[in-house]
Amino acid sequence: MTVRLTRMDPAGADRDALVAFLTTEDFPFHVRRSIGVADAQRAIDEGAWRDDEHDTFWLDADDHGRVGLVRLEDLADPVPLFDLRIAGAHRGRGLAVRALRATTDHVFRTFDAADRFEGQTREDNTAMRRTFLRAGWVKEAHYRAGWPVEGGPPLASVGYGMLRADWESGTTTPVPWDDEPVSA
Ligand SMILES: CC(C)(COP(=O)(O)OP(=O)(O)OC[C@H]1O[C@@H](n2cnc3c(N)ncnc32)[C@H](O)[C@@H]1OP(=O)(O)O)[C@@H](O)C(=O)NCCC(=O)NCCS
């Protein structure tokens, strides 16, 4: 099954569909689990889904149609980030791994200055953490108490990365965790 990226026009032709997606789906591991219509519209108007720093794509899958979206962030920076959201009805079918691979291909083919691509998720987002590893990404950071949780204590934010060099060569360069300097 192939997942393709279709560029979105968030403030134009795709506005209503984007608002509907954001306000009817549940995102239990995001800082904001649910989004109201007014907030969704305001964010679109402020360029959160497309401006100099952001661009957003529908995820279209063979046999399943439109299954979610991915937003690229920090595009003015040499290290872009992303936010991936699969619609609830399509979760658990292996689509996220294909979507992340397609997104990684798009970023490295489109942005010559990007030598790495990053993503973060909450420590208990098992599906996203499995997605990173299955797509060949490497865990690079574990920020304890780094993810605010409404009505509860903060959880850890876990960071993963993909190097352009690894993407090009199909290899995986591990993080040198045992490099702490020793005192003389
Ligand atoms: C996280 C998310 C993108 C994963 O998408 P998905 O299409 O459901 O994931 P897949 O079916 O491709 O599964 C990926 C891996 O997660 C595992 N997985 C899927 N759902 C799971 C669940 N509810 N609990 C535990 N593991 C799960 C799968 O078994 C697979 O791992 P495996 O290959 O080791 O078996 C999707 O659940 C989602 O959009 N959630 C809401 C938004 C979100 O949290 N986005 C992440 C922000 S970066």
The ligand as a Tripos MOL2 file, in Angstrom:
@<TRIPOS>MOLECULE
LIG
   48    50     1     0     0
SMALL
NO_CHARGES

@<TRIPOS>ATOM
      1 C1          0.4570    7.8710   16.1560 C.3       1 LIG1
      2 C2         -0.2410    7.5560   14.8420 C.3       1 LIG1
      3 C3          0.2650    8.5220   13.7570 C.3       1 LIG1
      4 C4          0.1200    6.1080   14.4480 C.3       1 LIG1
      5 O1         -0.5590    5.8180   13.2530 O.3       1 LIG1
      6 P1         -1.1230    4.3740   12.8960 P.3       1 LIG1
      7 O2         -1.4500    4.3800   11.4390 O.co2     1 LIG1
      8 O3         -2.2010    4.0230   13.8590 O.co2     1 LIG1
      9 O4          0.1370    3.4390   13.1880 O.3       1 LIG1
     10 P2          0.4870    2.0970   12.4320 P.3       1 LIG1
     11 O5         -0.7560    1.2830   12.1980 O.co2     1 LIG1
     12 O6          1.3320    2.4240   11.2300 O.co2     1 LIG1
     13 O7          1.3490    1.3470   13.5360 O.3       1 LIG1
     14 C5          2.6600    1.7610   13.8470 C.3       1 LIG1
     15 C6          3.1520    0.9220   15.0220 C.3       1 LIG1
     16 O8          2.4250    1.2850   16.1930 O.3       1 LIG1
     17 C7          1.7700    0.1510   16.7320 C.3       1 LIG1
     18 N1          0.4750    0.6080   17.2140 N.ar      1 LIG1
     19 C8         -0.5410    1.1070   16.4800 C.ar      1 LIG1
     20 N2         -1.5490    1.4890   17.2820 N.ar      1 LIG1
     21 C9         -1.1570    1.1780   18.5470 C.ar      1 LIG1
     22 C10        -1.7560    1.3290   19.8120 C.ar      1 LIG1
     23 N3         -2.9780    1.8730   19.9310 N.pl3     1 LIG1
     24 N4         -1.0710    0.9410   20.9020 N.ar      1 LIG1
     25 C11         0.1640    0.4060   20.7760 C.ar      1 LIG1
     26 N5          0.8130    0.2650   19.5910 N.ar      1 LIG1
     27 C12         0.1450    0.6340   18.4950 C.ar      1 LIG1
     28 C13         1.6380   -0.8320   15.5860 C.3       1 LIG1
     29 O9          1.5320   -2.1690   16.0490 O.3       1 LIG1
     30 C14         2.9500   -0.5770   14.8550 C.3       1 LIG1
     31 O10         4.0240   -1.1650   15.5550 O.3       1 LIG1
     32 P3          4.7100   -2.5330   15.0630 P.3       1 LIG1
     33 O11         5.1020   -2.2680   13.6470 O.co2     1 LIG1
     34 O12         5.8450   -2.6900   15.9770 O.co2     1 LIG1
     35 O13         3.6600   -3.5900   15.1700 O.co2     1 LIG1
     36 C15        -1.7960    7.6400   14.9630 C.3       1 LIG1
     37 O14        -2.1970    6.7910   16.0200 O.3       1 LIG1
     38 C16        -2.2940    9.0510   15.2220 C.2       1 LIG1
     39 O15        -2.4820    9.8160   14.2900 O.2       1 LIG1
     40 N6         -2.5250    9.4060   16.4950 N.am      1 LIG1
     41 C17        -3.0170   10.7110   16.8640 C.3       1 LIG1
     42 C18        -2.0100   11.8140   16.4970 C.3       1 LIG1
     43 C19        -0.6360   11.5460   17.0760 C.2       1 LIG1
     44 O16        -0.4660   11.1590   18.2260 O.2       1 LIG1
     45 N7          0.3840   11.8370   16.2380 N.am      1 LIG1
     46 C20         1.7710   11.7590   16.6170 C.3       1 LIG1
     47 C21         2.3210   13.1560   16.7130 C.3       1 LIG1
     48 S1          4.0290   13.2410   16.2450 S.3       1 LIG1
@<TRIPOS>BOND
     1     1     2 1
     2     2     3 1
     3     2     4 1
     4     2    36 1
     5     4     5 1
     6     5     6 1
     7     6     7 2
     8     6     8 1
     9     6     9 1
    10     9    10 1
    11    10    11 2
    12    10    12 1
    13    10    13 1
    14    13    14 1
    15    14    15 1
    16    15    16 1
    17    15    30 1
    18    16    17 1
    19    17    18 1
    20    17    28 1
    21    18    19 ar
    22    18    27 ar
    23    19    20 ar
    24    20    21 ar
    25    21    22 ar
    26    21    27 ar
    27    22    23 1
    28    22    24 ar
    29    24    25 ar
    30    25    26 ar
    31    26    27 ar
    32    28    29 1
    33    28    30 1
    34    30    31 1
    35    31    32 1
    36    32    33 2
    37    32    34 1
    38    32    35 1
    39    36    37 1
    40    36    38 1
    41    38    39 2
    42    38    40 1
    43    40    41 1
    44    41    42 1
    45    42    43 1
    46    43    44 2
    47    43    45 1
    48    45    46 1
    49    46    47 1
    50    47    48 1
@<TRIPOS>SUBSTRUCTURE
     1 LIG1         1 GROUP 0 **** ****
